Amino acid sequence: MILNVVLLVFSFILLVKGADFLVSGASSLAKKLGVSTLVIGLTIVALGTSAPELLVNIFASIRGVNDIAFGNIIGSNILNLFLILGLSAAIFPLAVNRGTTWKEVPLALLATLVLGLLVNDQLIDKNQISILSRIDSLILLCFFIIFIYYTLAISKNKSVNEAKEVKTYNSWPSVLMVLGGLVMLVVGGNLAVHSGTAIARALGASEALIGLTILAVGTSLPELCTSVVAAYKKNSDIAVGNIIGSNVLNILFILGLSGLIHPIGFSPILNTDLLILITGTILLLIFLLLGKRHILERWQGMVFVAFYVVYAFFIIHRG
């Protein structure tokens, strides 16, 4: 038990540092090739901060640990929305541009609704089991391609923000950072699934609970660091964009790729968590449209944090 806890903590360190090395090395290479920092932020950084979820889910789907695969993504998205975005707004009110309010937040809501429709075979089609099939996964990946196209369109229409400088390294160190980061992510993802599953079984807790809590927190550490630091530096676009972009990416790309590799069974008990995620996204949209429009205020951020505390008690009690 103690060994598995140590391995789980070690896996989180590997995941966070691996993502950091991957982002830094890839960003350096992209900068050397003349790619703008905006495109780097919308693609490489977003993919890099979601890399821990990606690797954990790939190994979970290969091992057939279905509840961890879904619990990790749904739990990460709930934590991103309520806790990380809430903390960021509590540190400094977040001004959100109109495009994020009217397009990106609704897109995150649409992604969650589409996922709910695709995985509820028992409720909708009256099947004996619910599953994210390869066809369902292809649908999610098609939506992801549309999201990427939209992101590239934004990079062309908006003025390129070069305020956030990317540190550049020589070519070989950059390549080694990318390769080293990938190795750390693979090892960390495998360790996280193995040790998390062992802890769940030893404690008699469900794999869904481990995915929704411990793995969700561990794999969301890059998003937490990025958004909180961005809020502290009063860079609202990065703080909000990182969370909304990661949530869309987690569902459309990570679950889509995981299900394409190996179909994932869906437990109906996770519908409650999906509804909480949908409700939270709608609440974010309401907050941005009422009161001080396009601003997530401190008290609203505190409401989000309070919601997450209540949710955490709920899922622990549910087991």
N, C-alpha and C positions, 0 to 999 in steps of 0.2 A: 504493500500500500504506500509506504513512505517512498520507496523507489519510484513508483508510478507518479507520485506527486512531484518529485524532483525532476523526472523526465518530462512531465507536462510543462513545468516552469521553464526548463531548458529548451523545450520545443518552441515556446513563445518567444524566448530570446532569439533563437535561430530565425523564426518567422519575421520578427520585427527588424533585426539587423540584416537579414537576407533581402527584405523588401527595400531597406534603405540603400544597400549596396546596388541593387538592381536599378532603382530609380536614379541614383547618382551617376552610375556608369552609363546607363542608357541616355540620360539627359545630356551628359557630357558629349557622347558620340553624336547625338542629334544636333547639339549646338555646333559642333565642329562641321557638320554637314549643312549648316545654315538653316535649320528648322527653327521657327520662332518659339519663344518661351510660352506663348499662349497655347500653341498646338502641343508642345511638350506637356504642359499642365493638364490639358484636356484628354490626353491619350496616355503618355508614358506614366505620369505621376498617378493618374486615376487607376490605371491598371496595376501599377506598383503597390499602391496602398491596399488594393483588393487582392493582391497575390496570395496573402495568407489564407483568405477564405477559399480562393481557387484551389490551392494545393490540398487543403484539408478536405474539401468536397470531392476532389478527384479520388483521393485515397479512400474516403468514406464510401463513395459509390462503387469503387472496385471491390472493396471488402464487403459490400452489401449491407453496410450500417446505415440504413435508410433514414432513421430518425435523426442521426447526427448530421447527415447531409442537408436535410431540410431545416433542422433546428439551428444549425450554424448560420445559414443564410437569413432565415426569418429573425432569429435572435440578434444577429449583427445589425440588420436593418432597423429593428425596433430600438436597439441601443444607440445606433447612429442618430436616429431621429429624435428620440426623447432625451437621452442622457447627454450625448456629445453636442448636439445642436443646442439643447437647453443650457448646458454649461457655458457654451460659447456666447450665447445671448445674454446670460447672466453676468458674464465678464464685461461685455460691451455690447450695447444694442446693435443688431445687425441690419444694415441697410441692404435690401435685396433689389436688384434691377428688375424692370418690368418683364423682361424675357423669362427670367427664372420663375416669377410669380405666375405668368400666364402660360408658359410652355413646359418648363422643366419639372416643376412640382406636379402639374397634371400628368406629365409623362411618367413620373414615378408612381403616381396613383394608378394609371392605366396598366403599368407593368405588373403591379400587385394584383389588380383585378383579373388580368389575363391569366396569371399564374393560378389564382383561385379557381377559375373556370376550367383550366386544363387538368388540374390534379384531382378534382372532385368527381371522379367517375361513379362512385357509389351514390352520391346525391343526385347527379344530373342524369347519368345513363343507367342507374340502378345495377351497376356491375358489382360483383362480389368483392373486388378490391379496387383501390384507387392507386394510380401509378402515373409517374411522369415518363411517358414513353418516348421513343426516339422521334416520332412524328411531333409530339408536343414540344420536344427540345428544339427541333428544327424551326417550329413556329416562334419560339422565344429568340432563337438566333437571328431569324429574319427581322424581328423587331429591333434586335441589337444592331443590325446592319443599318436600319433606318436611323437609329440613334446616332451612330457614327457619322452618317451622311449629314445629319442635322448639326452635329458638333463641328464638322469641317466647314459647313456653311456659315456657322457663327464666327469661326476663325477668319473667314474671308470678309464678313460684313463688319465686324467690330474692329476698332483700332487695336493694334497689337500692343499688349502691355509688357513692356520690357523692364518694368520696375523690379520684378523679382528675378534677379540675376541667377544664372545657372553657373555653378562652379565647374570649370573645365579641367580635365586632366589630359595627359598624353594618351595616345591611342591605345597602347598596350595595357596600361593600368586601367583604362576604361573597360576594355574587353575583359580583363581579369575580374573586375568588379561585377560585371554582368554575369559571367560564368560562376563566380563564387557565390553571388546572390542567389542564382538559380539552384545551385547545389544545396545551400542552406535552407531554401524554401522547400525543396523536395524532402530533405531529411527532417526538417521541422514539421512539415505537414504529416508525414508518416508517423512520427513520434507522437504528435498531438492526438491523432485518431486512435492509435494503439493505447496510449496511456489514459486518455479520456474514457475510452470504452472500458478499460480495466477498472478504473476508479468507479464508474457508474455501477458496474456489476458488483464490486466489493461493498459499496454503500447501499445496494438495493435500489438505487435511483435509476430512473429511466434514461435511456440514451438521448431521448428528446430533451430532457432537463439539462443534461450535460452540454448538449449542443446549444440550447437557448441561453445558457448562463456562462459557464466557464470558457467553452470554446468561442462563444460570441464575443466575450470580453477580450480574450487573448488575441483573436484575429482582427479585432477592431482597434487595437492599440495604434497602428499607423494613422488611421482616420482621427483618433482622439488627439494624438500629438499634433497633427497637421492643423486641425480646426481650432483647437484651443490656442495654439501659438498664433495662428492667423487672427483670431479674435482679439488677442492681447495686443497684436500689432495693428489692430483696427483695419484689417484687410477683409472686409465682409464677403466679397465675391469668392475668395478662396475658401473661407470658413463654410459658407452655405453651399457653394458649388461642389466642394469636396464631398459633403454628405449626400446631397441629392444625386450627384453623379455616381457615387459609390453604390447607393441603393439601387439605382437603375441597372448598373453594371452587375451587381450581385445576382439579381434575378434573371436578367436577359442573357448575360454572357456566362456567368459561372454555373448557374443551374442548368442553362441550356447546354453548355459543354459537358457538364457532369452527366446529365441524362442521355446525351448522345453517346458517351462512352459506355454507359451501362444504365438501363432504365431504373428509376428510383421509386420504390413504394412510398406512398404518402399515408400517414396516419391521420384520420379525421380529427383527432384531438387537437392537431395543430391549426385547425380552422379558427379556433378562438384567437390564436396568436396572429393569424392573417387578418382577422377582423380588427384587432387592436392596431396593427400596422396601417390598415386602410383608414381607420378612424383618426389615427395620429396624423396621417398625411392630409386628410380633409381639414383637421383642426389647424394645421400649419397654413393651409390655403386661406382659411377663415381669418386667422390672425394677421396675415399679410394684406388682406383686403379690408379689414375693419380697423377702426382706431387710426393710428398713424400708418397710412397705407405704405406697403412695401418695406416696412420696418418690423423686425422681430424684437420687441422690447424686453427689458430685463424681467419684468413680472411674468411675461409670457414664457420666457426661458425657464423661470423658476417653476411655472405650472408644468412644463414638459418634464423637468427633473422630478417633480413630485409624482407625476404619472408613472415614471419609470420605477420609482421606489415602490409604489403600490403594485405595479406589475411584477416586480421581482418577488415580493412577498406572495403574490398570487401563484406564480409558477412553482415556487419552492413548496408551498402548501399543497399544490396539485400533485407534485412529485413527478 
